[in-house]
Amino acid sequence: MDEQGKVGTMRPSRTEWIAGGTRVELGGRSLFYRQDGPADGRPVTLLHGYPTSSHDWASVLPALVESGCRVTLLDFLGFGASAKPRGHDYRFTEQADLVQALWNHLGIEATALVAHDYGVSVAQELLARDPDRITRMAWLNGGLYADLYRPMAIQKLMASPLGKLLGPLMSETSYRMSIHRTLGRPLSDAEVHQMWLATSSDGGTRIQWDLNRYHAERRANADRWRKSLESYSGPTMFVWGPADPISGEQLSRLRERLPAARFVVLDEPPVVGHWPQLEDPGVVGPALAEFLRDGAQDSN
């Protein structure tokens, strides 16, 4: 942390991050992705959250690469450096289609999966479709149980008809305030600025109402996705910030329903909130690397 007790800018800039990746046309849409680590390393795919991008993973990526993982990351449609079509009917099911299309494009047959926030619903959909393709599963704070998900007031507004008007009016100041409300450990303004760039670039503020319709889709698929989570038989780990006002309540039910899973609860003061990979990368990176390293025996 810096002298003000905030997590410093540990990641490469968003510009540097994008320079390390590429774009591909899938399903008629341009998607940004990157791959890091040895070409013959253990495959793992990282799925980011709302409203940001794959850049969220940059601070934990070195630990995964050093442990021998071949890491695939992408920006979902409507996020980061991927296309952001206006008036589009954004759905988790389409995002899952695009992840599968990217795997096929890259020749990835089986992979571990790590998901955060918005990405957990995409991961649950992928598990519901083809659990045998996922070698092991790690979850970070997200709405795995729709009835325990607590969206922020601004998210509710963005999902309402008013969201059509509010989205284009979003400012970096209001965005920073919203992000800070979800944190247990404060991030520096420089870090939040990088998040803002991922959200606002290429007309991103104008599609926030379109994106926020995901809340209804999550409720509609609650039972199917619960079953995909609870019936998955592969190794499972939860890395959770309990000071999360959005998804913190999920933890007790996860312990009850998945007692065989590995839990890394980030409750050392100051307790981590909604963004474990940003708030505590020094613990999250090694924890993920150790879990994924255990997966070396899965392919033997």
Beta strands, then each sheet from edge to edge (+ up, - down):
strand 1: 22-26
strand 2: 29-36
strand 3: 42-47
strand 4: 69-74
strand 5: 111-116
strand 6: 134-140
strand 7: 236-240
strand 8: 262-265
sheet 1: 1+ 2- 4+ 3+ 5+ 6+ 7+ 8+
end
